Amino acid sequence: MKNFCGNFIVILFTCVLMYSCELETSGNGKLDGMWHLISVDTLKTSGVNNISHDMIYWSFQNKLLELDDKTGANNSVLFRFKMSDGVLKLYSPYIYDRENGDRPLTNIIMLSPFGVNELNEDFIVEGLDGGKMILRSDRLRLKFKKM
């Protein structure tokens, strides 16, 4: 009985400890995680560019977005972001450089491979579920698949 009570107290203490140490969540819901950019539609011309073979990814965590080309052909870019009322706002871009330190991005041409055309850009969230996301800017519609 003594051994049972000791084990019970340890299990109870562990459960209380786990409950009280809730995991930190970002509040981003379905947005969090890695998204593969699979299609870029040009709104003005209705052109569709299937880029599912490319390795362009957007990764959301907390209030930071990383735009990454897994082939290494383009520099990775970090953005701050806010999402509210169905609008995703990207701002404060930095060139991601772990070795030399991140530095502010000023050349918008570096953003175009990722479907971004402005240093501060808003996207309307047209669709967001567990596996697909559709974002629309003034110029483009971006389609993503969750990884």
Salt bridges, closest charged atoms under 4 A:
ASP41 OD2 - LYS143 NZ 3.53
ASP54 OD1 - HIS53 NE2 3.17
ASP68 OD2 - LYS70 NZ 2.88
ASP97 OD2 - ARG103 NH1 3.30
GLU118 OE2 - ARG139 NH2 2.97
ASP122 OD2 - LYS89 NZ 3.17
GLU126 OE2 - ARG136 NE 2.55
GLU126 OE1 - ARG141 NE 2.66
